[in-house]
Amino acid sequence: MIKPIVAIVGRQNVGKSTLLNRIAEKQIAIVEDFPGTTRDRVFADAVWNNIQFTIVDTGGLEFKDVSMLGQNVRKQVEAAIEEADVLLFLTDVKEGLMPADQTIAQIVRKSNKPVVLVVNKVDNQRLESQAAEFYQLGLGEPQVLSGFHGRGVADLLDKVIGMFPPQPAIQEEPLKGISVAIVGHPHVGKSLLLNRLLGKERSIVGETPGTTRDAIDTQLDFEGQNVLLIDTAGIRRKGKVEQGIEWFSVLRAMRALDRADIGLLVIDATEPLTAQDAHIAGYIEKAGKGVAILVNKWDLVTEKDQTEYTDYIRDRLKFAPYAPILYISAKSGQRVNKVLPLVLQIAQERSLQIPDEEVNSLIKEAVKSHNLPHKGKKILELYSARQNATNPPSFRFIVNEPELVHFSYERFLENRLREVYGFNGTPIRLSFKIRGSKP
């Protein structure tokens, strides 16, 4: 399922980040911060009334008058508009209608995207009457709220989810195969890698970072297995380009990963591992996708020790120790022939189904070799375990007190499963339930 994107646009200091934080942390049932993200959260996955979506703060609209809007700010707004399904145009009731609001409104109106005009900082009924002046923007009735206090946010979200586009119909006979998203920031060699894998010029390859603007899907047959390769727009590092375009290219990669089984994270051996690399690896893990890390341009760094570099990656991506690392050169073809076999191996690991009796036997032996968690006089009792899903492999444990399962003990059980069954290249999920609870 591809989640709709809700983008918050507006000038500086109208409360965009405050609204995002209010939605993500207070009003939404589920939200995840992904490992590797910077301190300033730019987007978050959320759900309202059982409908999942991604909420985004475009940021970076820092100008004091219309003359400073300029080309860069316009590109940020246009990037937000292009990628979003619904726009929240945020204004400030206390500052009133500003010339910059008029400028942004002109851009928003021309987009033909669903837009909600939001008047923020309406902390009480007295301020509601002042919101009337925003009718002048020609974007319909303003939705008044206070992002800081949460006033009116639920009504806004009810309106927003009603504006989402319908999900595309599922094909009656979906194509069976493995879908693989090639992700990474620009100029790491994703398109060149795709061309090497295909043996032909499928994607345009140039020396300008960010050549690939949209996800490109290519199907191929590899050893009798249908593989769908998705080459995504590059993920720009912070400070390299305008922030809005950078983060919306990240969203494009996230959308590609949402419909993929496996993510191939391509990193540049000639540069330090970036926060964006860690962020995307974290998103892959949270989404339960398979993953392999491809260290490209390895032919250019002969002075580096592969063992030390592997340790370096493991230290930066501690949340995904199961991710295999492959050192390649898309330009020379070095080890590229190992990429698709690795994809098939990960797909096989993700579909591995362990019989219940084997899981139970393994877990009972593991329990005997490790002290059980306890709190006060309460001691964890583990009655049974079984694998209840694949892709990713998921295991359900029946226990007396789920809250007694500490993170470290959960990691111990996961490591024991990996020692015996591998699960190379895929996260695994563990859940702990009391007897009689629903699956």
C-alpha positions as CSV (number, residue, x, y, z in Angstrom):
1,M,0.0,0.0,0.0
2,I,1.3,3.4,-1.0
3,K,0.5,5.9,1.8
4,P,-0.9,9.3,0.8
5,I,1.3,12.3,1.5
6,V,0.1,15.4,3.3
7,A,2.4,18.4,2.9
8,I,2.3,21.4,5.2
9,V,3.3,24.5,3.2
10,G,3.5,28.1,4.4
11,R,5.9,30.9,5.2
12,Q,8.3,31.0,8.1
13,N,7.1,31.0,11.8
14,V,3.4,30.1,11.1
15,G,3.8,26.9,13.1
16,K,4.3,24.2,10.5
17,S,6.7,22.1,12.7
18,T,4.4,22.6,15.7
19,L,1.4,21.3,13.8
20,L,3.4,18.3,12.5
21,N,4.5,17.4,16.0
22,R,1.0,17.8,17.3
23,I,-0.4,15.5,14.7
24,A,2.4,12.9,15.1
25,E,2.7,12.8,18.8
26,K,-0.7,13.7,20.2
27,Q,-3.6,13.1,17.7
28,I,-2.3,10.1,15.7
29,A,-2.5,6.5,17.0
30,I,0.8,5.3,15.4
31,V,4.0,7.1,14.5
32,E,7.6,6.0,14.2
33,D,10.8,7.9,14.2
34,F,13.2,6.1,12.0
35,P,16.8,5.5,13.0
36,G,19.3,7.9,11.5
37,T,16.9,10.9,11.3
38,T,18.2,14.3,12.3
39,R,16.9,16.0,15.4
40,D,14.5,18.2,13.5
41,R,11.8,15.8,12.3
42,V,10.7,16.7,8.8
43,F,8.1,13.9,8.2
44,A,6.4,11.1,10.1
45,D,4.2,8.1,9.3
46,A,0.8,8.3,11.0
47,V,-2.7,6.9,11.0
48,W,-6.1,8.6,11.6
49,N,-9.3,6.6,11.7
50,N,-7.4,3.5,10.5
51,I,-6.1,5.4,7.4
52,Q,-2.3,5.6,7.1
53,F,-0.5,8.6,5.6
54,T,2.7,10.5,5.8
55,I,2.7,14.0,7.2
56,V,5.4,16.4,6.0
57,D,6.8,19.7,7.0
58,T,8.3,21.3,3.9
59,G,10.3,23.7,5.9
60,G,12.8,26.2,4.5
61,L,10.3,28.9,3.5
62,E,12.3,31.6,5.1
63,F,11.6,35.0,3.5
64,K,10.5,38.3,4.9
65,D,8.7,39.7,1.8
66,V,7.6,38.7,-1.6
67,S,10.8,39.8,-3.3
68,M,12.8,37.2,-1.3
69,L,10.6,34.3,-2.4
70,G,13.0,33.8,-5.3
71,Q,13.7,30.7,-7.4
72,N,14.9,28.4,-4.6
73,V,11.9,28.9,-2.4
74,R,9.6,28.5,-5.4
75,K,11.3,25.2,-6.2
76,Q,10.7,24.0,-2.7
77,V,7.0,24.8,-2.8
78,E,6.6,23.3,-6.2
79,A,8.4,20.1,-5.1
80,A,6.0,19.8,-2.2
81,I,3.0,20.3,-4.4
82,E,4.2,17.8,-7.0
83,E,4.7,15.0,-4.5
84,A,1.8,15.6,-2.1
85,D,-1.8,14.2,-2.4
86,V,-3.2,16.9,-0.1
87,L,-1.7,20.3,0.8
88,L,-2.2,22.1,4.1
89,F,-1.6,25.8,3.5
90,L,-0.8,27.1,7.0
91,T,-1.2,30.8,8.0
92,D,-1.0,32.7,11.2
93,V,-4.1,34.5,12.7
94,K,-2.0,36.6,15.0
95,E,0.2,38.1,12.2
96,G,-2.8,38.3,9.9
97,L,-2.8,38.1,6.1
98,M,0.7,38.8,4.8
99,P,1.9,39.5,1.2
100,A,3.9,36.2,1.3
101,D,0.7,34.3,2.0
102,Q,-0.8,35.8,-1.2
103,T,2.3,34.7,-3.2
104,I,2.1,31.1,-1.9
105,A,-1.7,31.0,-2.5
106,Q,-1.1,31.9,-6.1
107,I,1.2,28.9,-6.5
108,V,-1.1,26.6,-4.6
109,R,-4.2,27.5,-6.6
110,K,-2.4,26.7,-9.9
111,S,-1.5,23.2,-8.7
112,N,-5.1,21.8,-8.9
113,K,-4.1,19.7,-5.9
114,P,-6.6,19.3,-3.0
115,V,-5.7,22.0,-0.5
116,V,-7.0,23.0,3.0
117,L,-6.4,26.6,4.1
118,V,-5.5,26.4,7.7
119,V,-5.4,29.4,10.0
120,N,-3.1,28.5,13.0
121,K,-2.7,29.9,16.5
122,V,-6.5,30.3,17.0
123,D,-6.2,29.6,20.7
124,N,-9.7,30.8,21.6
125,Q,-13.1,31.8,20.2
126,R,-12.2,35.5,20.2
127,L,-9.5,34.9,17.6
128,E,-11.9,32.9,15.3
129,S,-13.5,36.1,14.0
130,Q,-10.1,37.3,12.9
131,A,-9.7,34.3,10.5
132,A,-12.3,35.8,8.2
133,E,-9.7,37.9,6.4
134,F,-8.1,34.8,5.0
135,Y,-11.1,34.3,2.7
136,Q,-9.3,36.8,0.5
137,L,-6.9,34.1,-0.5
138,G,-9.6,32.5,-2.6
139,L,-9.0,29.0,-1.2
140,G,-12.4,28.5,0.5
141,E,-13.3,28.4,4.1
142,P,-10.4,28.6,6.5
143,Q,-9.9,25.7,8.9
144,V,-9.1,27.3,12.3
145,L,-7.0,25.5,14.8
146,S,-4.2,25.8,17.4
147,G,-1.3,23.4,16.6
148,F,0.2,24.2,20.0
149,H,-2.9,23.4,22.0
150,G,-4.4,20.8,19.7
151,R,-7.6,22.8,19.3
152,G,-9.4,21.9,16.0
153,V,-6.7,19.4,14.9
154,A,-9.1,16.4,15.0
155,D,-11.6,18.2,12.7
156,L,-8.8,19.0,10.3
157,L,-7.7,15.4,10.1
158,D,-11.3,14.3,9.5
159,K,-11.4,16.6,6.5
160,V,-8.0,15.7,5.2
161,I,-8.5,11.9,5.0
162,G,-11.8,12.6,3.1
163,M,-9.7,14.2,0.4
164,F,-7.3,11.3,-0.1
165,P,-7.3,9.8,-3.6
166,P,-8.8,6.2,-3.8
167,Q,-6.3,3.4,-3.6
168,P,-5.7,1.7,-7.0
169,A,-7.7,-1.5,-7.5
170,I,-5.7,-4.6,-6.8
171,Q,-5.2,-6.8,-9.9
172,E,-7.1,-10.0,-9.9
173,E,-4.0,-11.9,-10.9
174,P,-1.1,-9.9,-9.6
175,L,2.3,-10.6,-11.1
176,K,4.3,-13.0,-8.9
177,G,7.9,-12.1,-8.3
178,I,10.3,-10.1,-6.2
179,S,10.2,-6.3,-6.3
180,V,13.5,-4.6,-5.5
181,A,13.9,-0.8,-4.9
182,I,17.4,0.6,-5.6
183,V,17.8,3.6,-3.2
184,G,20.5,6.0,-2.1
185,H,21.4,9.7,-2.5
186,P,22.4,11.1,-5.9
187,H,25.6,10.2,-7.7
188,V,26.1,6.9,-5.8
189,G,25.6,5.0,-9.1
190,K,22.1,3.7,-8.8
191,S,21.1,4.1,-12.5
192,L,24.5,2.8,-13.6
193,L,24.0,-0.3,-11.4
194,L,20.5,-0.8,-12.9
195,N,22.0,-0.7,-16.4
196,R,24.7,-3.2,-15.4
197,L,22.1,-5.6,-14.0
198,L,20.0,-5.3,-17.1
199,G,22.9,-5.4,-19.5
200,K,21.6,-2.4,-21.4
201,E,21.0,1.3,-21.1
202,R,17.6,1.3,-19.4
203,S,18.1,4.5,-17.3
204,I,19.9,7.6,-18.4
205,V,23.2,7.9,-16.7
206,G,24.9,11.2,-16.4
207,E,27.5,13.1,-14.4
208,T,24.9,15.4,-12.9
209,P,23.6,14.2,-9.5
210,G,19.8,13.6,-9.4
211,T,19.4,12.6,-13.1
212,T,16.7,10.2,-12.2
213,R,13.6,12.2,-11.1
214,D,11.0,9.5,-10.8
215,A,10.9,5.8,-9.9
216,I,11.6,3.7,-13.0
217,D,10.3,0.1,-13.0
218,T,12.0,-2.6,-15.1
219,Q,11.1,-6.3,-15.1
220,L,13.5,-9.1,-15.9
221,D,13.8,-12.8,-15.6
222,F,16.7,-14.1,-13.5
223,E,17.1,-17.8,-13.2
224,G,13.4,-18.3,-13.8
225,Q,12.4,-15.8,-11.2
226,N,10.5,-12.6,-12.2
227,V,12.3,-9.6,-10.6
228,L,10.9,-6.0,-10.7
229,L,13.7,-3.5,-10.3
230,I,12.7,0.0,-9.2
231,D,15.3,2.7,-9.7
232,T,14.4,5.7,-7.5
233,A,15.2,9.4,-7.5
234,G,18.3,10.1,-5.6
235,I,18.3,11.1,-1.9
236,R,20.1,14.3,-1.5
237,R,22.2,15.1,1.5
238,K,21.2,18.0,3.6
239,G,22.9,21.2,2.5
240,K,23.5,20.1,-1.0
241,V,20.3,21.3,-2.5
242,E,17.2,23.1,-1.4
243,Q,15.7,21.4,1.6
244,G,12.2,21.0,0.1
245,I,13.4,19.1,-2.9
246,E,15.8,17.0,-0.9
247,W,13.1,15.7,1.5
248,F,10.6,15.1,-1.3
249,S,13.1,13.0,-3.1
250,V,13.3,11.0,0.1
251,L,9.6,10.6,0.0
252,R,9.8,9.2,-3.5
253,A,12.3,6.6,-2.3
254,M,10.0,5.8,0.6
255,R,7.1,5.3,-1.8
256,A,9.2,2.9,-3.9
257,L,10.1,1.0,-0.8
258,D,6.5,0.7,0.2
259,R,5.8,-1.4,-2.8
260,A,9.1,-3.3,-2.7
261,D,10.0,-6.5,-1.0
262,I,13.7,-5.7,-0.8
263,G,15.6,-2.5,-0.7
264,L,19.1,-2.3,-2.1
265,L,20.8,0.6,-0.3
266,V,23.6,1.9,-2.5
267,I,26.3,3.9,-0.7
268,D,29.4,5.7,-2.0
269,A,32.7,4.2,-0.8
270,T,34.5,7.4,-1.5
271,E,32.4,9.4,1.0
272,P,31.4,9.0,4.7
273,L,28.1,7.3,5.4
274,T,25.5,10.0,5.5
275,A,22.5,10.6,7.8
276,Q,20.3,10.0,4.8
277,D,21.8,6.5,4.3
278,A,21.0,5.7,7.9
279,H,17.6,7.2,7.6
280,I,16.6,5.1,4.6
281,A,18.1,1.9,6.2
282,G,16.0,2.7,9.3
283,Y,12.9,3.1,7.1
284,I,13.6,-0.2,5.4
285,E,13.8,-1.9,8.8
286,K,10.7,-0.3,10.2
287,A,8.8,-1.3,7.1
288,G,9.8,-4.9,7.5
289,K,11.6,-5.1,4.1
290,G,14.5,-7.1,3.1
291,V,17.8,-5.2,2.7
292,A,21.3,-5.4,1.3
293,I,23.9,-2.7,1.5
294,L,25.8,-2.2,-1.7
295,V,29.1,-0.3,-1.3
296,N,29.7,1.1,-4.7
297,K,32.8,2.6,-6.2
298,W,34.9,0.2,-4.2
299,D,37.4,0.2,-7.1
300,L,38.3,3.8,-6.3
301,V,39.3,3.2,-2.7
302,T,41.9,0.5,-2.8
303,E,43.6,2.0,0.2
304,K,40.6,1.1,2.4
305,D,40.5,-2.1,4.3
306,Q,37.2,-4.0,3.7
307,T,37.0,-5.5,7.2
308,E,37.5,-2.1,8.8
309,Y,34.9,-0.5,6.5
310,T,32.4,-3.3,7.3
311,D,32.9,-2.5,11.0
312,Y,32.4,1.2,10.2
313,I,29.0,0.4,8.5
314,R,27.9,-1.9,11.3
315,D,28.7,0.8,13.9
316,R,26.6,3.4,12.0
317,L,23.7,1.0,11.2
318,K,23.5,-0.9,14.5
319,F,19.7,-1.4,14.1
320,A,20.3,-3.7,11.0
321,P,23.1,-6.1,11.8
322,Y,21.5,-8.7,9.6
323,A,22.0,-6.7,6.4
324,P,24.5,-8.3,4.1
325,I,27.2,-6.0,2.7
326,L,28.5,-6.3,-0.8
327,Y,31.4,-4.3,-2.2
328,I,30.9,-3.5,-5.9
329,S,31.7,-1.2,-8.8
330,A,28.8,-0.5,-11.0
331,K,31.2,1.2,-13.5
332,S,33.7,-1.7,-13.9
333,G,31.1,-4.4,-13.1
334,Q,33.1,-5.7,-10.1
335,R,30.9,-8.2,-8.1
336,V,27.7,-6.8,-9.8
337,N,27.0,-10.4,-10.8
338,K,26.5,-11.2,-7.1
339,V,23.7,-8.7,-6.6
340,L,20.8,-10.6,-8.1
341,P,21.8,-13.9,-6.5
342,L,21.9,-12.1,-3.2
343,V,18.4,-10.7,-3.9
344,L,17.1,-14.2,-4.5
345,Q,18.8,-15.4,-1.3
346,I,17.1,-12.7,0.8
347,A,13.7,-13.4,-0.8
348,Q,14.2,-17.1,0.2
349,E,15.1,-16.2,3.7
350,R,12.0,-14.0,4.0
351,S,9.7,-16.8,2.9
352,L,11.2,-19.4,5.2
353,Q,8.5,-21.1,7.3
354,I,9.7,-23.0,10.4
355,P,7.4,-25.8,11.7
356,D,5.8,-25.1,15.1
357,E,7.5,-28.0,16.8
358,E,11.0,-26.8,15.7
359,V,10.3,-23.3,17.0
360,N,9.0,-24.5,20.3
361,S,12.0,-26.9,20.8
362,L,14.4,-24.1,19.9
363,I,12.8,-21.6,22.3
364,K,12.6,-24.0,25.2
365,E,16.3,-24.7,24.9
366,A,17.0,-21.0,24.7
367,V,15.0,-20.3,27.8
368,K,17.0,-22.9,29.8
369,S,20.3,-21.2,28.9
370,H,19.3,-17.7,29.9
371,N,17.9,-16.1,33.0
372,L,14.2,-15.2,32.6
373,P,13.3,-11.6,33.0
374,H,11.5,-10.6,36.2
375,K,10.0,-7.7,38.0
376,G,9.7,-8.0,41.8
377,K,8.2,-11.4,42.4
378,K,6.9,-11.7,38.9
379,I,8.9,-13.9,36.6
380,L,8.3,-14.3,32.8
381,E,6.8,-17.6,31.8
382,L,7.0,-18.6,28.1
383,Y,4.5,-21.3,27.3
384,S,4.8,-21.7,23.5
385,A,6.0,-20.1,20.3
386,R,5.2,-20.4,16.7
387,Q,5.9,-18.6,13.4
388,N,2.7,-16.8,12.3
389,A,3.8,-15.0,9.2
390,T,6.5,-14.7,6.5
391,N,7.8,-11.6,4.6
392,P,9.0,-10.6,7.1
393,P,9.3,-13.7,9.3
394,S,7.2,-13.2,12.3
395,F,6.9,-15.2,15.6
396,R,4.2,-15.2,18.2
397,F,5.1,-16.1,21.8
398,I,2.5,-17.0,24.4
399,V,3.6,-15.7,27.8
400,N,2.1,-14.9,31.2
401,E,3.1,-11.2,31.4
402,P,4.1,-9.5,28.0
403,E,5.3,-6.4,29.9
404,L,8.1,-8.5,31.5
405,V,9.7,-9.0,28.1
406,H,12.6,-6.5,28.1
407,F,14.1,-5.3,24.8
408,S,17.4,-7.1,25.7
409,Y,15.5,-10.4,26.1
410,E,13.6,-9.9,22.9
411,R,17.0,-9.4,21.2
412,F,18.3,-12.6,22.8
413,L,15.4,-14.6,21.4
414,E,15.9,-13.0,18.0
415,N,19.6,-13.7,17.9
416,R,18.9,-17.4,18.8
417,L,16.5,-17.7,15.9
418,R,19.0,-16.2,13.6
419,E,21.8,-18.5,14.8
420,V,19.8,-21.5,13.8
421,Y,17.8,-20.3,10.8
422,G,19.8,-17.4,9.4
423,F,17.2,-14.9,8.2
424,N,20.0,-13.1,6.4
425,G,19.0,-9.8,5.0
426,T,15.6,-9.5,6.6
427,P,14.2,-8.2,9.8
428,I,12.1,-10.5,11.9
429,R,9.2,-9.6,14.1
430,L,8.4,-11.0,17.6
431,S,5.1,-10.5,19.4
432,F,4.3,-11.5,22.9
433,K,0.7,-12.3,23.9
434,I,-1.1,-13.7,26.9
435,R,-3.1,-17.0,26.7
436,G,-6.5,-16.6,25.0
437,S,-5.7,-13.3,23.4
438,K,-6.5,-12.7,19.7
439,P,-3.8,-13.4,17.1
